[in-house]
Amino acid sequence: MFRFASLAVCLALTATGAFAQTPGGAPVVTPPPSLAPSAAAQAGKAFLATNAKAPGVVSLPSGLQYKILASGPKDATSPKLGDIIKVHYEGKLLDGTVFDSSFERNQSVIMPLDGLVQAWLEALPMMKVGDEWLLYVPPELGYGDREAGPIPPGSVMVFRLKLLGMLAVD
């Protein structure tokens, strides 16, 4: 339980490998644990390069990739910086290890759209209430070369993110 709480706090603050599939069906390059961080970073770059060509994956200039799993109503609103958002999320490493999941806890999270990892700050304003996306997050839009709880330095992360609602802040 403490691990999950620690990760939620972290979120608010801030050519070799085995192959698997992400929840969206894209191939995953999984670096063996024995690889040095630079080799793991290369494996992450290889994954992102391959994933960019997968059906339905959109690549943004920042390096963030996303795939829409479900769309909310067309007239639903999108959050903006400073809004209070309500989300469900699941974060995984490329090897499929789940490092945090509000879905598993069956408890959504309410937090300000501010001070989150850069990938969330970029993706959430493009989402509408009711949308569910997969985010493929390069290290520079996540935790970079820092370790964040169970997330190793230089990790590419995959987030399943569902925007449940929001409250505007005056």
N, C-alpha and C positions, 0 to 999 in steps of 0.2 A: 504494500500500500504506500509506504514511504517513497519507493522508487517512482510510482506513478505521480505522486504529489511533487516530487523533485523535478520530474520532467515537465510537468505542467508549469512549474515556476520557471524553468529554463525557457520554455516556449514564450512565456510572457515577458521574459527579460531579454530577452535578447533577439594483355593479349593472351593472359593465362587466367583460367578460372573455370568453374563448373557452370553449367547453364541450367536455368530454371525459368519459370514464368511469373510475371507480376499478376496481381488480380485482374488487370486489364488484358492479359494474354501476351504482353510484349516479352521478348527474350530478356533474360537477366544474366549479366556477367557477374559471377560471385567470386571474389578473390579469396583464395585460401587464407586462413588465419595467419599462416607463416609469412605472408608477403609483407614487405616493408611498406610504410605509408605511401611512398612514391609509387610503388607498384600497384597498391590498392587504388590510388588516385588515377593511375592509367587505366585500370580496369573499370573504374567509374566513368571515365571519359569515353571508353569504348562502349559501355552500356548506353550512355546518353546519345552517342552518335548512331547506334543501331536503333534505339528506341525512337529517335526523331523521324525515322522512316516508317514506323508502325502505323497501321490504319487508325485514323481518328486522333492521332497525337498532334497537338499544336505546339510549335516551338516559338518562344518569344526571344527578342534580341538579347535579353538579359541572360539567357541560357535556361530559364525555367521552361519546363514542358508540362502540358496538361492534357487530359482526356476527359471529356464530359461523359459521365455515367448516367446521369438523369438531369432533366431540366425542370425547374419550377415553372410557375405560370409566367407567361410572356410579360404580363403587366406588373410582376413583382419588382420590388425595389432592390437596389444594390447598396451595400454599406459604403461609407466613406471614412477616411481617417478620423478617429475620435469617437465613432459610433460604438455602442456596446453591442457585441455580437453573441449569438447563441449558436454553437456548433457541436457536431459530433465529428470525431476524427480518429484515425488510426495511423500511426507512424511505423514504417518498416524499414529495415536495412535491405540492401540488395539481396542478401542471402535468405530473405523471408522472415528474419527475426523481427517479431513485433516488439517495439520498445515502449509503446504506450498506446492505449486504445480506450477512448470513452465509450465506444460501442461495446467492448467486452465488459466494462463496468456498468453498462446500461445507465449511464449518467452523462447527459450533455454538459457542456462547459459554457459559462457566460464570462466574457472578458472584453476589455476595450480593444478596438482595432488600432493598436498603437504598441510599440515596443515588442512586437512579435518577430519571429524570423522573417527575413526579407522576402522569402518566397510567399509567405502568407500575406504580407503587406501588399505584394504585387497582385496576387491571385484574387483575394477576397473582394476588392472593389469591382472586379470584372464579373463576379458571380451575382446571381439573383437569389433571393430567399427561395428555398426549395431545391436549388441546384446541388448536385453531388459530383465532385470531380476527383480524379486522380492527379496529384501533383508529383512530378519527377523533379527533385530538387538537387541541383549541383551544390557542392560544398560551399561555394562562395555565397549562395543564397540561403544557406542553413547555418551551420556552426563553424564553417571553415576548418582550420587546422586545430581547433580546440576540441577537447573531449567534453561531452555534455552528458553526464550520467552514463547510461548504457550505450551512448552513441560514440563510436571511435572517431578520432580526428580524421578529417578529410573525407567523411562519408557522404555518398549520394544517398538521399532518403526518398522514400515513396510515401506520400500521405494520401489517404482517402479522406476527403473533407466534405462534409455536408453542412451547408448553411441553413440553419433551422429558423432563424429570426434575428431581429436587431431592434435596438432602441436608440434613437438619435439623441445626441447630447446637445443641449442648447448652449 
